[in-house]
Amino acid sequence: MKKLISFGLLLMICTDTFAAPSAKDLLVACENSIENGFQGATGMMCSWYVTPCDCHHGKDQVIPRVCLSGNESEESLAKIVVGGLKAQPTLQLKPAEMAARIILSLNYPCD
């Protein structure tokens, strides 16, 4: 029984450690990145979510598709996401990937 409780506690800790960031986390990371030049872990996080690869989401109807031309800078995309998250605070409760794609798909829809 003791081993089962220890395993359950370990599982809870590991699950929390690898939880996907929220859009609120993304907002903080992107605001920091815009100010500090996309450095460190927050810069990588912001870049990852504001420059989505649409290669594996084409068939997933839950996550909006985003089709970038390739000419967009990380900073301009981050500003769009930050503006969208501030304009629609309820999006901050969603996972970072979902919120970023909802916002970016309005500006960069796929045909």
C-alpha positions in Angstrom: 0.0 0.0 0.0 2.8 2.4 0.9 4.4 1.8 -2.5 1.1 2.5 -4.3 0.8 5.8 -2.4 4.4 6.8 -3.3 3.8 5.9 -6.9 0.6 8.0 -7.0 2.4 10.9 -5.4 5.2 10.6 -7.9 2.7 10.4 -10.8 1.0 13.6 -9.6 4.3 15.4 -9.3 5.4 14.3 -12.8 2.1 15.2 -14.3 2.2 18.7 -12.9 5.8 19.1 -14.1 5.0 18.4 -17.7 1.6 20.2 -17.9 1.2 22.4 -20.9 1.6 26.1 -20.3 -1.5 28.2 -20.2 -2.1 31.2 -22.4 -1.6 33.4 -19.3 1.9 31.9 -19.1 2.4 32.6 -22.8 1.3 36.2 -22.3 4.0 36.7 -19.6 6.6 35.0 -21.7 5.8 37.0 -24.8 5.7 40.3 -23.0 9.1 39.5 -21.5 10.4 38.4 -24.9 9.3 41.5 -26.7 11.1 43.6 -24.1 14.3 41.4 -23.9 14.8 40.1 -27.4 13.5 36.5 -27.1 16.3 35.3 -24.8 16.3 32.3 -22.5 13.5 29.9 -21.7 10.7 32.5 -22.0 12.0 33.6 -25.4 12.0 30.0 -26.6 8.5 29.4 -25.2 7.1 32.5 -26.9 8.8 31.7 -30.2 7.5 28.1 -30.1 3.8 29.1 -29.7 3.8 32.2 -32.0 5.5 30.5 -34.9 3.3 27.3 -35.2 4.0 24.6 -37.6 0.8 23.5 -39.2 2.2 20.2 -40.5 0.4 17.9 -38.0 -2.7 20.0 -37.2 -4.2 20.0 -40.7 -6.8 17.3 -39.8 -7.4 18.3 -36.2 -10.6 20.4 -36.3 -10.3 21.3 -32.6 -7.1 23.3 -33.0 -7.4 26.1 -35.6 -5.0 26.0 -38.5 -2.5 28.8 -39.0 -0.7 29.4 -42.3 2.2 31.8 -42.1 3.8 33.1 -45.2 7.3 32.8 -43.7 8.0 36.6 -43.8 6.6 37.3 -40.3 9.0 38.1 -37.5 8.7 36.5 -34.1 8.2 39.9 -32.6 5.3 40.9 -34.9 3.6 37.5 -34.2 4.2 37.9 -30.5 2.7 41.4 -30.5 -0.4 40.0 -32.3 -0.8 37.2 -29.7 -0.2 39.6 -26.7 -2.8 42.0 -28.1 -5.3 39.2 -28.7 -4.8 37.8 -25.2 -5.2 41.3 -23.6 -8.3 42.0 -25.8 -9.9 38.6 -24.9 -8.9 37.8 -21.3 -11.0 34.6 -21.3 -8.4 33.1 -23.8 -5.8 33.3 -21.0 -7.6 30.3 -19.4 -6.9 28.1 -22.4 -3.7 26.1 -23.2 -1.1 28.3 -24.8 -1.2 26.4 -28.1 -4.9 26.7 -28.5 -5.1 30.4 -27.6 -2.2 31.4 -29.9 -3.7 29.5 -32.8 -7.1 31.1 -32.2 -5.6 34.5 -32.3 -3.2 33.9 -35.2 -5.8 32.1 -37.3 -7.7 35.3 -37.6 -4.8 37.0 -39.2 -3.3 34.0 -41.0 -6.1 31.6 -42.0 -5.4 28.6 -44.2 -7.2 28.3 -47.5 
